[in-house]
């Protein structure tokens, strides 16, 4: 820690944290699941950095939790890009909440929490935003909202283009 003197004579205490003290947030990926609806994993780039040990996954609308699934403390598995955890989680043995219905045209927030694992430099969490994008024919497709994407009139591509 460092002490910094301000001209007026006051002393402020400033903590300088080592670089490893701040947990890295990695990039998650949201895609269409094999049975329809969203499913969640880590991005290909994160997969190349090392697979995290899965701990928990949450989906919210920014105000309230819509679904959560977690692994018991004594169990885990490495999460790879090739795997995808479906919204609502269909594994009866895992602790989870009831999944709320997702609506088209709304932005949702995903967070995958990971456990530290020996010898792997992985993030402690992975995040992404997504929506169910409305199509002109009334159907919906899973749409990931990428970092840096601007909202615009179509709300990140979540709303159909005007005719």
Buried (B, 14 or more C-beta within 10 A) or exposed (E): EEEEEEEEEEEEEEEEEEEEEEEEEBBBBBBBBEEEBBBBBBBEEBBEBBBBBBBBBBBBBEEEEBBBBBBEEEEBEBBBBEBBBBBBBEEEEBEBBEBBEBEBBEBBBBBBBBBEBEEEEBBBBBBBBBBBBBEEEEEBBBBBBEEEEEEEEBBBBBBBEEE
